[in-house]
Every structure is written in structure tokens, then in C-alpha cells.
Amino acid sequence: MEFDRLVTKDSDLVRGALVVGVVVLLITVLYPKLHHGGELVNDRKGYELLWTNAKKRFQLGARGILAAAFEKHKNAFYMVTDNGIEMIVNPKYAHEIRNDERFSIAAYNEQSFHGTIPGFEIFKQNVVEERLFINAVRNKLTRSLGWMVVSASLADQAAEWHSIPLHATILPIIAQQSSRVFLGEELCHNANWLRITVNHTISFFTAVEAMQIQEARNIITPVLETRRAQRAELLNQGKDPKEFNDLIEWLEELSGGQSYDPARAQLKISVAAIHTTSDLLTQTLFNIVGNSKLIEDLREEIISTINTYGWQKSAIYNLKLMDSVLKETQRLKPISIGTMVRVALEDVQLSDGLEIPKGTKTLVSCHNMWDPDVYDNADEFNGYRFYKLRKLPGQENSAQLVSTSANHFGFGHGMHACPGRFFAAAEVKVTLCHILLKYDLRLVGDRPNVIEHGVAQYANTWGPLEIKRRKEEISV
């Protein structure tokens, strides 16, 4: 009897284990199809149980995988990507999707970047903070470009050729310039804050260490409390409070008393701005170094423009060749080969019948930016490309760096196009003016390759450049 009881018990355990195993196997096998209702173009290989290797293959060769997939599927297809399963859509749909409120970028960011997990809150959906962030950038930051010019040299006076790690040199310059506008004079030189803003993005996207939000709060909160106390005291005395022309002040003003997290807001804009801006400037320098005619033409434009307008917003606008060089850099190497990321909030049918189920993550491919039917000699860097296009009737505006279109996704497109692109463009131009007037540049060996990881494309962070100090023609 005891033997029978043990056998029965063991049989029940075996059956239970088998049931669990079958359920797990079915979920494993069917999950992608249950999730999105379509086949994966980069599915597992026959001997693979999970999609881990499919994801690794995507991370190592996304551009080629997307190109091959579009040869077979002209409009859209599903893929295993860095951020799970996504529908990749043809750029011809960009104009139709760009302002469609049935798609949410906030939902995409929260799902893809774990916004509900403590430490990752900068991507948590928050309507109040999102509106506050957008208003501060569009309505305050963009209007303040005329006074944001600060010294942007490499702090290198050596008259002999010597090598520098370009990206590592550029990054702290952009961080400090940005922090001057975001936080004001009192914090833009704070070494701890600069370390946080530089490291936070790296920590966030690699998840190597806990997010530094609390440390950021410890820096910002005392400054904010002091400002609030001073403001209240001056108002009680019938005096006008001191105005601080920075993002801390703008967020306070625009919040209208609504609750928000100042540190989270600052880190959010830092994640959005500092590394992408540094990347654009780094890649631009790698693109133009060695092209002596282009560099001389840029220097002539800088000298003429500053002599005419001084360091004003109008000068930034009139650096048209520089504008073209930056836009061409973005065309050949956008920060991502997929843009306009969204989650469908409901079942969506586009004008030609393409169906996008509710809950689907979508991403618009950028491959038309290298399409010879769209751009002549599309694989070549031509710094004069958009400078010449800007002279054509009807393209005076669309060929500008800050303009977005369905054929150029450097800053995205539509209602969620980068709101800080005007600031980023001005910041890069100002820094590039200083660098080109104060330094001669030359390559060390071959031109560094772009670093590709999934859809992301980065300027080579290890690539060196040789520089030497030159005497600038005008004071900058």
C-alpha cells in the first residue's frame, strides 16, 4: 500500500511536471505569433528554442537584416529587435503616421525602457511632466538661443600636432554648455552634476549600475528650495524676484503649481540632448577632416557671418554651409536606422489597408535616406548637398537642418519630432565655430568606422583625431 501510494504520488508529480513543461513549451513556441499575429522575418533557427540568438543577430547586423527583409516585404514586417517584437514599416508611411494620435511614443518608451521600474522613471508615462517638458523646450529653450553662446574651446593650446580621443573630448564640452542653459551658472560647473549627466545615459542604456536620480535630486533640490525662498521673501517685500534664465526656472514657471520631479526632468532632457549632440558633432568632424576645401569654406562662412551679425541668433541661422554639413552627416548616419517609434493604442488601418493591431510596437525604417532615387550619390558624403538644395525654389526651408520630412529623419518627423532640435543645432554650430577657427585637424590612420548596435548607430567613441592650435582670424 505504501509503495502504491508513493507510485501514485510520483506519477502525479510527473504528470504535473509534464503539464507545466508543455505549457511552457507552447508559450515559448507560440509567443511571437500570439503577440503580433504575423511571422518574424528573423525568427529562430530550427535548432534554437528561444529568440536570444535572433536578437543577437539583429544587434550585430540590423541594417543588413532590414534591407533583406524589405526586398521581400515592401510595406511592413515583424522582427525581433533590441526592444522585443516590432513591426517595421516602410518610410512611405511616415507622413501618414507622423501626427496620428492613435500611436503613442510615451507608451513605447515606457515599455522599451522599463519606465515602471524604480531608477528608470524618466521614461515612465506622466502626462503632466511630459507636457511640462515639451512646453519648456519649445517655448522657452528655443527662444533663448540668442544668449546661450558660451566659450566652447577644447582648452588645448599645444602648437604641435598631437592626438586626442575626439568623442571623450567633445562630451564634457557639450555637457557643460547644455548644463549652463538647463541649470544656470551656479550648477553648470558642478563636477558631480556633470558626471551624472554624462554617465546617466551610459548607465541607463547599459543597465550597469543603478540610476543616479537620487544623487541628482541631492544637487538640484537645495538650489530650487533656495530660489523659492528668495522669491517668496522678495514678493513679501513688494519687490520683483530675480529671474533665472534657465530650465530650472522655466519648469517652475510652466508647472503652474502642479507637482513634478525637477531632477527627473533634468535627467530626461540630459538623456535626450547631451550624448546625441556630442555624437553628431563627433561624426561631423570625422566626416570633414581631410577635406581642406570644405574646411576652408566653413571657416570663411564663420568669419563672414560673425563679422556681420556677431554672436546672435541670426548668425546661427546664416551658417548655411555648416547647416548643410550637419544635415548631411545626419542623413548618412542618423542616431538610429529606425525612427518614429510608437505603440498602437487601438487597431489601426492605414490608407492602403495595412493593418496594425492594438499594442503593436512600430518603427519606421530610415532606408530612404540612402536611396539613390531620393538623393544623388546617396552613399557619398557631400557637405554641400543641402546648401545647394536650399537655393532651389520651394526647398529654402525643407533643406534646413531643423526641418523634418519623410525623406530625412535626423530629428524624427511629425508631432513627436525632437522638440530640442533648434537648441541642439545651435549648440553644435557654436562649438564647431570655435573648433574650426582655433584648431587644425587631421586624421590618425583611416577614417573611423561607425559603431552599429541594433538600430543604433554611434560615432566611433574610440577614434582619435590629431589637432594643433591655430591663430583664429576673429575673436570667438
C-alpha positions in Angstrom: 0.0 0.0 0.0 2.8 2.4 0.9 4.5 1.5 -2.3 1.3 2.2 -4.3 0.8 5.5 -2.6 4.4 6.6 -3.4 4.0 5.5 -7.0 0.7 7.4 -7.3 2.3 10.5 -5.7 5.3 10.3 -8.1 3.0 9.8 -11.0 1.1 12.9 -10.1 4.3 14.9 -9.8 5.5 13.6 -13.2 2.1 14.5 -14.8 2.2 17.9 -13.2 5.7 18.5 -14.5 4.7 17.3 -17.9 1.8 19.7 -18.0 3.9 22.6 -16.9 6.6 21.7 -19.4 4.0 21.5 -22.3 2.5 24.9 -21.3 6.0 26.5 -21.1 6.9 24.9 -24.5 3.7 26.1 -26.1 4.1 29.6 -24.8 7.8 29.6 -25.9 6.9 28.3 -29.4 3.7 30.4 -29.9 4.5 33.6 -28.1 5.7 35.7 -31.0 2.7 34.7 -33.1 0.3 35.2 -30.2 1.9 38.6 -29.6 1.7 40.1 -33.0 -0.2 37.8 -35.3 2.5 37.7 -38.0 5.6 35.8 -39.0 9.0 37.0 -37.9 11.5 37.8 -40.7 14.4 37.0 -38.4 12.9 34.1 -36.5 14.8 31.4 -34.5 16.7 28.9 -36.4 15.3 25.4 -36.3 17.5 24.1 -33.6 17.0 27.2 -31.3 14.5 27.0 -28.5 14.5 30.7 -27.6 14.9 34.0 -29.5 18.1 35.0 -27.7 20.3 34.3 -30.8 17.8 36.0 -33.1 18.1 39.2 -31.0 21.9 38.9 -31.0 22.0 38.6 -34.8 19.8 41.7 -35.0 22.1 43.6 -32.7 25.1 42.7 -34.9 23.6 43.2 -38.3 20.3 45.1 -38.1 20.9 47.2 -41.2 21.5 44.2 -43.5 18.6 42.3 -42.0 16.3 45.2 -42.6 17.5 45.7 -46.2 17.0 42.0 -46.9 13.5 42.0 -45.4 12.4 45.0 -47.4 13.4 43.1 -50.6 10.7 40.5 -49.7 8.2 42.6 -47.8 7.8 46.1 -49.4 5.4 47.6 -46.8 5.9 46.1 -43.4 7.1 43.1 -41.4 7.6 41.9 -37.9 11.1 41.5 -36.4 12.8 40.5 -33.2 14.7 43.8 -32.3 16.6 45.2 -29.3 13.2 46.1 -27.8 11.2 42.9 -28.4 9.0 42.3 -31.3 8.2 45.3 -33.5 6.5 46.0 -36.8 9.0 47.7 -39.1 7.2 49.9 -41.6 8.2 51.4 -44.9 9.2 55.1 -44.7 6.4 55.9 -47.2 4.0 55.7 -44.2 5.9 58.3 -42.2 3.8 61.2 -43.4 0.6 59.4 -42.6 1.7 58.2 -39.1 3.5 61.4 -38.1 0.6 63.1 -36.3 -1.7 60.2 -35.7 -2.8 60.2 -32.1 -3.7 56.5 -32.3 0.0 55.9 -31.8 1.9 56.7 -28.6 5.6 57.4 -28.2 5.3 57.6 -24.4 3.9 54.1 -24.3 6.7 52.8 -26.4 9.4 54.4 -24.2 7.8 53.1 -21.0 7.6 49.6 -22.4 11.0 49.5 -24.1 13.0 51.3 -21.3 11.2 49.8 -18.3 9.7 53.1 -17.1 7.8 51.5 -14.3 10.9 50.1 -12.6 12.5 52.3 -9.9 15.5 54.0 -11.2 14.2 54.1 -14.8 11.4 56.6 -14.1 12.5 59.2 -16.6 10.6 57.0 -19.2 7.5 56.4 -17.1 4.4 57.8 -18.7 3.5 61.1 -16.9 1.1 63.4 -18.8 1.9 66.4 -16.5 5.7 66.1 -16.8 5.6 65.3 -20.5 3.6 68.4 -21.2 5.8 70.5 -19.0 9.0 69.1 -20.6 7.7 69.8 -24.2 6.5 73.3 -23.3 9.8 74.2 -21.6 11.8 73.1 -24.6 9.6 74.5 -27.3 8.5 77.7 -25.8 11.5 78.7 -23.6 14.6 76.9 -24.7 14.2 77.6 -28.4 13.6 81.4 -27.7 16.7 81.7 -25.7 19.2 80.7 -28.4 20.5 84.3 -28.8 22.1 84.4 -25.4 23.2 80.7 -25.0 26.6 81.2 -26.7 29.4 80.4 -24.3 33.1 79.5 -24.7 33.4 76.2 -26.4 37.1 75.5 -27.0 38.9 72.3 -26.4 41.1 74.0 -23.7 44.1 72.8 -25.7 46.9 75.3 -26.5 49.5 73.0 -27.9 51.1 74.3 -31.1 52.3 70.9 -32.3 50.3 68.1 -33.7 49.1 65.7 -31.0 46.3 63.1 -30.7 43.1 63.5 -28.7 40.2 61.0 -28.1 37.7 63.0 -30.0 34.4 61.8 -28.5 35.7 61.8 -25.0 36.9 65.4 -25.5 33.7 66.6 -27.0 31.3 65.1 -24.5 32.2 67.2 -21.4 32.2 70.4 -23.5 28.6 69.7 -24.7 27.6 68.6 -21.1 28.8 71.9 -19.7 27.3 74.0 -22.4 24.0 72.3 -22.0 24.1 72.5 -18.2 24.6 76.2 -18.5 21.3 76.6 -20.2 19.5 73.8 -18.2 20.8 74.7 -14.7 22.3 78.2 -14.9 25.7 79.4 -13.8 25.5 78.1 -10.3 25.4 74.5 -11.3 26.9 74.3 -14.8 30.4 73.9 -13.3 29.3 71.4 -10.6 31.6 68.4 -11.2 29.2 65.9 -9.6 26.3 67.2 -11.8 28.4 67.0 -15.0 29.5 63.5 -14.1 25.8 62.4 -13.5 24.6 63.9 -16.8 27.4 62.2 -18.8 27.2 58.9 -17.0 23.4 58.7 -16.6 22.8 57.9 -20.3 25.5 55.3 -20.4 24.3 53.7 -17.1 20.7 53.8 -18.3 21.1 52.1 -21.7 23.6 49.5 -20.4 21.9 49.0 -17.0 25.4 48.6 -15.5 24.5 50.4 -12.3 21.6 51.9 -10.5 20.2 55.2 -11.9 21.5 58.3 -10.3 18.2 60.1 -9.8 18.5 60.5 -6.0 22.0 61.9 -6.4 20.7 64.3 -8.9 17.9 65.3 -6.5 20.5 66.0 -3.8 22.1 68.5 -6.1 19.1 70.2 -7.6 16.7 70.3 -4.6 18.8 72.8 -2.4 19.2 75.2 -5.3 15.4 75.0 -6.1 14.5 75.5 -2.4 16.8 78.5 -2.1 15.3 80.1 -5.2 11.8 79.5 -3.9 12.6 81.0 -0.5 14.3 84.1 -2.1 11.3 84.6 -4.4 8.8 84.4 -1.6 10.8 86.8 0.5 11.2 89.4 -2.3 7.5 89.2 -3.1 6.6 89.7 0.5 8.7 92.9 0.4 6.9 94.1 -2.6 10.0 93.6 -4.8 10.3 91.8 -8.1 12.0 88.4 -7.7 15.3 87.7 -9.5 14.8 86.0 -12.9 16.9 82.9 -13.7 17.0 82.3 -17.4 17.4 78.5 -17.3 15.5 75.3 -17.4 15.0 75.2 -13.6 13.2 78.5 -13.7 11.2 77.6 -16.8 9.9 74.4 -15.3 8.9 76.2 -12.2 7.1 78.9 -14.2 5.3 76.5 -16.6 4.3 74.0 -13.9 1.7 76.4 -12.5 2.0 74.8 -9.1 1.4 71.2 -10.4 3.6 68.6 -8.8 6.6 67.4 -10.8 10.1 66.0 -10.2 12.8 68.6 -11.1 15.6 66.1 -11.0 13.8 63.6 -13.2 13.0 66.4 -15.7 16.6 67.5 -15.9 17.9 64.0 -16.4 15.3 63.4 -19.0 16.5 66.3 -21.1 20.1 65.3 -20.5 19.5 61.8 -21.8 17.7 63.4 -24.9 20.3 66.0 -25.5 23.9 65.6 -24.4 25.0 62.3 -25.9 23.1 62.7 -29.2 24.5 66.2 -29.7 28.1 65.0 -28.9 27.6 62.2 -31.3 26.5 64.5 -34.1 29.5 66.8 -33.6 32.0 63.9 -33.3 30.7 62.3 -36.6 30.7 65.7 -38.4 34.4 66.3 -37.5 35.3 62.8 -38.7 33.4 63.5 -42.0 35.1 66.8 -42.8 38.6 66.2 -41.6 40.9 65.8 -44.6 38.6 67.8 -46.8 40.7 71.0 -46.9 38.4 72.9 -49.3 35.3 72.2 -47.2 37.0 73.3 -44.0 38.3 76.5 -45.6 34.8 77.3 -47.0 33.4 76.7 -43.5 36.0 79.0 -41.9 35.2 81.7 -44.4 31.5 81.4 -43.7 32.1 81.6 -40.0 34.3 84.7 -40.2 31.9 86.5 -42.6 28.8 85.6 -40.6 30.2 86.6 -37.2 31.6 89.8 -38.6 28.2 90.7 -40.0 25.8 89.5 -37.2 28.0 89.0 -34.1 27.1 86.1 -31.8 23.3 86.4 -32.3 20.6 84.0 -33.2 20.7 85.5 -36.8 24.3 84.4 -37.1 23.4 80.8 -36.2 20.7 80.8 -39.0 23.1 82.2 -41.6 25.7 79.5 -41.1 24.1 77.8 -44.1 27.0 75.7 -45.3 27.6 74.4 -41.8 23.9 73.7 -41.5 24.2 71.6 -44.7 27.3 69.7 -43.4 25.4 68.8 -40.2 22.3 67.7 -42.1 24.3 65.6 -44.5 26.1 63.9 -41.5 22.7 63.1 -40.1 21.5 61.7 -43.4 24.3 59.3 -43.8 24.5 58.4 -40.1 21.3 59.1 -38.1 21.4 58.1 -34.5 19.1 55.2 -35.4 18.2 53.5 -38.6 14.7 53.3 -37.3 12.6 56.3 -36.2 9.1 57.4 -35.2 8.8 54.7 -32.6 5.3 54.2 -31.4 2.8 51.8 -29.8 -0.6 51.4 -31.4 -3.3 52.3 -28.8 -6.0 50.7 -30.9 -6.4 48.6 -34.0 -5.2 50.9 -36.9 -5.8 50.6 -40.6 -3.7 52.8 -42.8 -4.9 54.3 -46.1 -3.7 51.5 -48.3 -5.2 48.8 -46.0 -2.1 48.0 -43.9 -3.4 46.8 -40.5 -1.5 47.4 -37.3 -3.1 45.6 -34.3 -3.6 47.3 -31.0 -0.5 47.0 -28.7 1.9 46.6 -31.6 5.3 48.4 -31.4 6.1 50.2 -34.6 9.2 51.6 -36.1 9.7 53.5 -39.4 12.7 52.5 -41.4 15.2 55.2 -42.4 16.5 53.4 -45.5 15.2 56.0 -47.9 17.9 58.4 -46.6 20.4 56.3 -48.6 18.1 55.7 -51.6 19.7 56.8 -54.9 16.1 57.6 -56.2 15.8 60.2 -53.4 19.4 61.5 -53.2 22.1 61.6 -55.9 25.2 59.6 -55.0 23.4 58.6 -51.8 26.3 56.6 -50.4 28.7 59.6 -50.5 29.2 62.4 -48.0 28.6 65.7 -49.8 28.8 68.6 -47.3 27.4 71.0 -50.0 24.3 68.9 -50.7 21.7 70.7 -48.7 23.4 74.1 -49.1 22.7 73.7 -52.9 19.2 72.3 -52.3 18.4 75.3 -50.1 18.9 77.6 -53.1 16.2 75.8 -55.1 12.7 77.3 -55.2 10.5 75.5 -52.7 13.3 74.0 -50.7 14.6 77.0 -48.8 13.1 75.7 -45.6 12.9 71.9 -46.1 16.7 71.7 -46.7 17.5 73.2 -43.3 18.9 71.1 -40.5 16.0 71.6 -38.2 13.4 70.8 -40.8 12.0 67.3 -40.8 10.4 65.4 -43.7 9.5 61.9 -44.9 12.9 61.8 -46.6 15.1 62.9 -43.7 14.5 61.6 -40.2 17.6 63.1 -38.5 15.3 64.6 -35.8 12.3 62.3 -36.4 9.2 63.6 -38.1 5.8 64.9 -37.1 4.2 65.8 -33.8 6.9 63.9 -31.8 9.9 65.2 -33.8 12.7 66.2 -31.4 11.5 69.4 -29.7 15.0 70.4 -28.7 16.4 70.3 -32.3 16.8 74.1 -32.6 18.8 74.2 -29.4 20.9 71.1 -30.5 21.6 72.7 -33.9 22.7 76.0 -32.3 24.9 74.3 -29.8 26.7 72.2 -32.4 27.2 75.2 -34.6 28.6 77.3 -31.9 31.1 74.6 -30.8 32.1 73.8 -34.4 32.8 77.5 -34.9 35.2 77.5 -32.0 36.9 74.3 -33.1 37.4 75.2 -36.7 38.7 78.7 -36.0 41.1 77.6 -33.2 42.4 74.3 -34.4 43.8 72.5 -37.4 42.7 68.9 -37.7 43.9 65.7 -39.3 43.1 62.0 -39.2 45.1 59.4 -37.4 45.1 56.4 -39.8 41.9 55.5 -41.6 38.6 57.3 -41.0 36.9 55.6 -38.1 34.0 53.3 -38.8 30.6 53.9 -37.4 29.6 51.7 -34.5 26.4 49.8 -35.1 24.4 48.0 -32.4 20.9 47.0 -33.5 19.1 50.1 -34.9 21.5 52.4 -33.1 24.4 54.0 -34.9 27.2 55.8 -33.0 30.2 57.9 -34.0 33.3 55.9 -33.2 33.9 56.6 -29.5 37.5 55.4 -29.6 38.5 57.1 -32.8 41.4 59.6 -32.3 42.0 62.9 -34.1 45.2 64.9 -34.3 44.9 68.7 -33.6 47.1 71.7 -33.2 46.3 75.2 -32.1 46.0 77.8 -34.8 45.5 81.6 -34.6 41.9 82.4 -35.1 41.1 85.2 -37.6 38.5 86.8 -35.3 37.9 86.7 -31.6 35.4 84.0 -30.6 
